[in-house]
């Protein structure tokens, strides 16, 4: 499974060879040194740990610096693990580097990130509830309505769709196509949008 960490730079449009326009998201993908390999014999599962986002040493703790130095990697801000299929961990070694060159144009990927936080929102915006009537003196325009449960059980059930915090959760967008790869600038262009704001860190994995 191909996987890499990336930073969302923004969206633009790209004219393809057939004259069509593709709306794409531009990602700065890698390079990501491998800082850890999990094996089934030692850890009970197979995974690879990647680092991304070079930073200054004073922004990291001593354990973090020691872990990165042991892997031969410079100070990196972000670490993430990616689960692997059976037997894939044997092909990887600590100290190797994953780059955008490991992804091919036209391949399908899935992108995970933290969605934009929208604060406290009502039921109309958060869940798509219909608004009440605006005329004839109605005051029930955006109110959620009654949620009582009568005399029994005389309480409100948990998990009801109600007003609350919207966004700021982990979201995975599947089936995104790689439109172009620029290995010289570590850029990956994906058709469509990906979760999170500009400058947000996302995880890109092969969709399979």
N, C-alpha and C positions, 0 to 999 in steps of 0.2 A: 504493500500500500504506500503510495506516494503521499507525503505530508510535509507541510512547511508552515511557519509562522509569518505573518505579513502585517503591514500597516496600511490602513485605508487612506489613500491620498485624495480621493474625490471621484466625481463622475464627469464624463465627457462623451463625445460621439466620434465615431471612426468610420470613414468611408472604406468599404470593402472593395475587392477587385471587381465584383459584379455590379458595382454602382450603388448597392444598398447601403443604408446607414445603420450602424449598430450602436446602441446606447450601452456604454461600457463603464464599469467601475475599475479604476486604476489602483493596483495594489503594489506596494514595495515589498516584495517577497524575498526574505533571506538576505544574505546567506545565514544559515543556521547551523552552528557547530553541534555535533552530537555530544551531550554531556552525561548521558547515562543510557544503559541498555538493560532492560529487565528480561530475565529468562524464566521459563517455567520451573526449571530445576532449583533456582535460587530464590525467586520471588513469587512463584505460583502463577504467574501470567507473563505474557510477552508484550513488551512495549518499548518505545524509544523516547528519550527525553531530549528536546531541542531547546536551544537558547536563541534569543533574538533581541536586538536593540542595544547597541553598544553604549555604555555610559561611563561615568567616572567612578573610581574605586570608592570614594567617600560616600557614594549613594547606596552602597551595599554593606551588609553585615559581614563580619569575619567568617562565619560558616559559609555564607554564599560565595565569598571570594575564594575560600579554600576549595570548595566544591568545583568552581570553575577552573581554578589553576590546576587542579588534579587532572582535569580533562583537557588541559592545554588550550583553554578558551580565554579570551579577554573578558573584562567585566561586562556582563550583559544584564539588562534590566528584567527580561521576561523569560520564564521557563514554562514549558508545557510538555505533557506526556501524550503520546498517541499510541493507542492499542494496535497491536500487529496480529496478523494471522499466524497460524501454527507454522513454525520453521523460519519465519522472516527475520527473527532476531539474530539468528546465526550468521546472517550476511552483513550485519552492521557492527561497527566497532567505535568505541569512544575516541573522539578526536577527528573523526570524519566530518565533512561538511555537506549539508544539504543545500542546494541552490535551486533557483528557478529553472535551471536547465533540465531538471529532472521531470518537468511537466511538458507535455506536448500540446501544440495548438490543435484545437478541436476536441480535446478530452473533456469529460464531464467531471466536475468537482463539487463538493459541498463545503460551505463556509459557515463557521460558527463564530459568534461574537456576542457582546453585550449590546442590546438594543438601546436606542436613545430613551432616556428617561423623560417622561411627560408630566411628572408630578401627580397630584391628586386630581382625578377626573371623575365626572359623573357617569351614570349608566348609559346615557345616549352616546357619548364619545367612546367610552371604554368598551361597551358591549353591543352597541348598535341598537339600543332600545328605541321604540317609537316615542315621539313626544306626544303630549296630550293636546287637547283642543285649545286654541288661543282665544276663541270668541265666547260670547255669552257669559262673560264674567268668570271663566274658568281660571283657577289658580294652580291647576295641575298640569303645567306646561312641560317641565322637565323633572318632575318628581318621580321616583321609582315606583310608587304605588304601595299597596299593602303587602307586607311579607309575614303577617302573623299566621300562626298555626292553630287558631281557635283555642278552646279550653284544653285540648289535648293535642300535642304534648306541652302546650303553653310555653314554647320557647322558639327561637329562631334557629333553623338548621344551619350548620356550618357549610361553607362552600357555595352559598347562594351568590349569584351574579349581582354585585352591588357596586357602589362607588368605592374608589380606593386608588392606590398608586398604580400608574400605568407605565409600562415600559421598564427599562433597567433590569431586564431579565436575559438569560442566555437564550439565543435564538439560532437555529440552524437552517440555512437556506440550501436546498438540494437542487441538483440538476442544472448547475450553472456551467456554461460552455466557455472554454478558454478561447478568446478571439485572437490574441497575439501574445507573444512572449519576447521580451527584450532582455537578453542575458547580460548585455553590457551595462545596463542601468538597473538590473534586478527588478524589472517591472513585469507584472502580469495583468492583462486586461481581460475582464470577465464580462460576458453579456448579462445585463441586468444589474440589479442593486444587491448589496450585501448588508448585513446588519451592522449597526453602530454608526457613530459620528465620524467626521473627518479626523484623522489621527488616531483612531481606535485600533486596537490590536485584534486580529482575527486569526482563526485556525483554518487552514485550507487542507482538505484531504480529498483523495480520489473517491469519487462517488460510486461505491460498489461494495 
